[in-house]
Amino acid sequence: MKTDGLIKVGEAARILGLRTTTTLARYEKRGLLYPAYKSEGGTRWYCKEDVEKFLEESKRRKGL
């Protein structure tokens, strides 16, 4: 699996300003943000562009 443009769950959480990766799992369950790839070991990889778009949309909704 090529991971160009993908970031691990911890990096995605850092970009979003989250304290834990658990929140990202909740976002996935609610259909808000999905990982682009899950490894056989369960590591979630996110498209960096998707994470950044999600962050901008979240800021917009909060009026920031």
NUTI-818122 format. One record per atom (N, C-alpha, C): x, y, z; residue in three letters; atom name; chain; residue number from 1. Coordinates in steps of 0.1 Angstrom, whole numbers, plus 5000, padded with zeros to 4 digits. Atoms other than C-alpha are relative to their C-alpha. Layout:
NUTI-818122
    px    py    pz    r   a  c    k
     X     Y     Z  Ala  CA  A  NUM
...
END
This chain:
NUTI-818122
    px    py    pz    r   a  c    k
  5008  4988  5000  Met   N  A    1
  5000  5000  5000  Met  CA  A    1
  5009  5012  5000  Met   C  A    1
  4993  4988  5000  Lys   N  A    2
  5014  5033  4990  Lys  CA  A    2
  4993  5011  5008  Lys   C  A    2
  5006  4991  4991  Thr   N  A    3
  5008  5060  5016  Thr  CA  A    3
  5003  5015  4996  Thr   C  A    3
  4998  4986  5004  Asp   N  A    4
  5016  5091  4995  Asp  CA  A    4
  4987  5008  5003  Asp   C  A    4
  5012  4991  4997  Gly   N  A    5
  4992  5119  5007  Gly  CA  A    5
  4992  4995  5011  Gly   C  A    5
  5008  5005  4989  Leu   N  A    6
  4980  5098  5036  Leu  CA  A    6
  5008  5002  5013  Leu   C  A    6
  4994  4997  4987  Ile   N  A    7
  4987  5105  5073  Ile  CA  A    7
  4994  4990  5010  Ile   C  A    7
  5005  5009  4990  Lys   N  A    8
  4984  5082  5103  Lys  CA  A    8
  4990  5007  5009  Lys   C  A    8
  5011  4995  4992  Val   N  A    9
  4955  5087  5127  Val  CA  A    9
  5005  5010  5010  Val   C  A    9
  4995  4991  4990  Gly   N  A   10
  4977  5104  5153  Gly  CA  A   10
  5003  5014  4994  Gly   C  A   10
  4998  4987  5007  Glu   N  A   11
  4988  5131  5128  Glu  CA  A   11
  4988  5007  4996  Glu   C  A   11
  5013  4994  5003  Ala   N  A   12
  4952  5136  5117  Ala  CA  A   12
  4995  5007  5013  Ala   C  A   12
  5005  4994  4988  Ala   N  A   13
  4943  5142  5153  Ala  CA  A   13
  5007  5012  5004  Ala   C  A   13
  4992  4988  4997  Arg   N  A   14
  4971  5166  5158  Arg  CA  A   14
  4996  5012  4991  Arg   C  A   14
  5004  4990  5009  Ile   N  A   15
  4961  5186  5127  Ile  CA  A   15
  4986  5006  5005  Ile   C  A   15
  5013  4995  4996  Leu   N  A   16
  4925  5188  5140  Leu  CA  A   16
  5000  5006  5014  Leu   C  A   16
  4999  4995  4986  Gly   N  A   17
  4937  5198  5175  Gly  CA  A   17
  4993  4992  5010  Gly   C  A   17
  5006  5010  4991  Leu   N  A   18
  4923  5167  5192  Leu  CA  A   18
  5010  4995  5010  Leu   C  A   18
  4991  5006  4990  Arg   N  A   19
  4937  5153  5224  Arg  CA  A   19
  5003  4985  4998  Arg   C  A   19
  4998  5015  5002  Thr   N  A   20
  4931  5117  5215  Thr  CA  A   20
  4995  4996  4986  Thr   C  A   20
  5004  5005  5013  Thr   N  A   21
  4925  5096  5184  Thr  CA  A   21
  4986  4994  5001  Thr   C  A   21
  5014  5006  4998  Thr   N  A   22
  4892  5083  5199  Thr  CA  A   22
  4990  5009  4994  Thr   C  A   22
  5010  4991  5006  Thr   N  A   23
  4874  5114  5187  Thr  CA  A   23
  4999  4997  4985  Thr   C  A   23
  5001  5003  5014  Leu   N  A   24
  4883  5105  5151  Leu  CA  A   24
  4992  4987  4997  Leu   C  A   24
  5008  5012  5001  Ala   N  A   25
  4868  5070  5156  Ala  CA  A   25
  4985  5004  5002  Ala   C  A   25
  5014  4995  4998  Arg   N  A   26
  4836  5088  5168  Arg  CA  A   26
  4996  5007  4987  Arg   C  A   26
  5003  4993  5012  Tyr   N  A   27
  4837  5110  5137  Tyr  CA  A   27
  4996  4990  4989  Tyr   C  A   27
  5002  5011  5010  Glu   N  A   28
  4839  5078  5116  Glu  CA  A   28
  4986  4994  5002  Glu   C  A   28
  5012  5006  4997  Lys   N  A   29
  4810  5062  5134  Lys  CA  A   29
  4988  5009  4996  Lys   C  A   29
  5011  4990  5004  Arg   N  A   30
  4789  5094  5128  Arg  CA  A   30
  4999  5003  4985  Arg   C  A   30
  5000  4997  5015  Gly   N  A   31
  4798  5095  5091  Gly  CA  A   31
  5006  5013  4997  Gly   C  A   31
  4995  4987  5002  Leu   N  A   32
  4817  5127  5094  Leu  CA  A   32
  5014  5000  4993  Leu   C  A   32
  4987  5001  5006  Leu   N  A   33
  4852  5117  5084  Leu  CA  A   33
  5005  4986  5000  Leu   C  A   33
  4996  5015  5002  Tyr   N  A   34
  4864  5083  5071  Tyr  CA  A   34
  5015  4999  4997  Tyr   C  A   34
  4986  5003  5004  Pro   N  A   35
  4899  5069  5069  Pro  CA  A   35
  5000  4996  4985  Pro   C  A   35
  4999  5004  5014  Ala   N  A   36
  4911  5065  5033  Ala  CA  A   36
  5005  4985  4999  Ala   C  A   36
  4995  5013  5000  Tyr   N  A   37
  4927  5032  5043  Tyr  CA  A   37
  5002  4995  5014  Tyr   C  A   37
  4998  5007  4987  Lys   N  A   38
  4928  5007  5072  Lys  CA  A   38
  5010  4989  4998  Lys   C  A   38
  4991  5011  5002  Ser   N  A   39
  4958  4984  5075  Ser  CA  A   39
  4995  4987  5006  Ser   C  A   39
  5004  5013  4994  Glu   N  A   40
  4955  4947  5084  Glu  CA  A   40
  5001  5001  5015  Glu   C  A   40
  4998  4998  4986  Gly   N  A   41
  4967  4957  5118  Gly  CA  A   41
  4991  5010  5007  Gly   C  A   41
  5010  4991  4995  Gly   N  A   42
  4940  4982  5122  Gly  CA  A   42
  5004  5015  5000  Gly   C  A   42
  4996  4986  5000  Thr   N  A   43
  4960  5014  5117  Thr  CA  A   43
  4992  5008  4990  Thr   C  A   43
  5008  4992  5009  Arg   N  A   44
  4938  5041  5102  Arg  CA  A   44
  5009  5011  4994  Arg   C  A   44
  4993  4990  5008  Trp   N  A   45
  4953  5063  5075  Trp  CA  A   45
  4989  5009  4994  Trp   C  A   45
  5009  4990  5005  Tyr   N  A   46
  4936  5095  5065  Tyr  CA  A   46
  5006  5008  4988  Tyr   C  A   46
  4996  4991  5011  Cys   N  A   47
  4939  5116  5033  Cys  CA  A   47
  5002  5014  5007  Cys   C  A   47
  4997  4987  4994  Lys   N  A   48
  4957  5148  5045  Lys  CA  A   48
  4990  5011  4995  Lys   C  A   48
  5008  4990  5006  Glu   N  A   49
  4936  5169  5021  Glu  CA  A   49
  4986  4999  5007  Glu   C  A   49
  5013  5002  4994  Asp   N  A   50
  4903  5154  5036  Asp  CA  A   50
  5000  5006  5014  Asp   C  A   50
  4999  4995  4986  Val   N  A   51
  4915  5162  5071  Val  CA  A   51
  5000  5015  5001  Val   C  A   51
  5000  4985  5001  Glu   N  A   52
  4923  5198  5062  Glu  CA  A   52
  4987  5006  4996  Glu   C  A   52
  5013  4995  5005  Lys   N  A   53
  4890  5203  5044  Lys  CA  A   53
  4990  4999  5012  Lys   C  A   53
  5009  5002  4988  Phe   N  A   54
  4872  5189  5075  Phe  CA  A   54
  5002  5010  5010  Phe   C  A   54
  4996  4990  4991  Leu   N  A   55
  4891  5213  5097  Leu  CA  A   55
  4994  5013  4996  Leu   C  A   55
  5005  4987  5005  Glu   N  A   56
  4882  5243  5075  Glu  CA  A   56
  4984  5000  5001  Glu   C  A   56
  5015  5001  4999  Glu   N  A   57
  4845  5232  5074  Glu  CA  A   57
  4996  5002  5015  Glu   C  A   57
  5004  4999  4986  Ser   N  A   58
  4844  5228  5112  Ser  CA  A   58
  5002  5014  5005  Ser   C  A   58
  4998  4986  4996  Lys   N  A   59
  4859  5263  5117  Lys  CA  A   59
  4989  5009  4994  Lys   C  A   59
  5011  4992  5007  Arg   N  A   60
  4834  5278  5092  Arg  CA  A   60
  4987  4998  5008  Arg   C  A   60
  5013  5002  4992  Arg   N  A   61
  4805  5262  5111  Arg  CA  A   61
  5000  5007  5013  Arg   C  A   61
  4999  4993  4987  Lys   N  A   62
  4818  5276  5143  Lys  CA  A   62
  5001  5015  4999  Lys   C  A   62
  4999  4986  5002  Gly   N  A   63
  4822  5310  5128  Gly  CA  A   63
  5014  5005  5003  Gly   C  A   63
  4986  4996  4998  Leu   N  A   64
  4860  5311  5132  Leu  CA  A   64
  5007  5004  4988  Leu   C  A   64
END
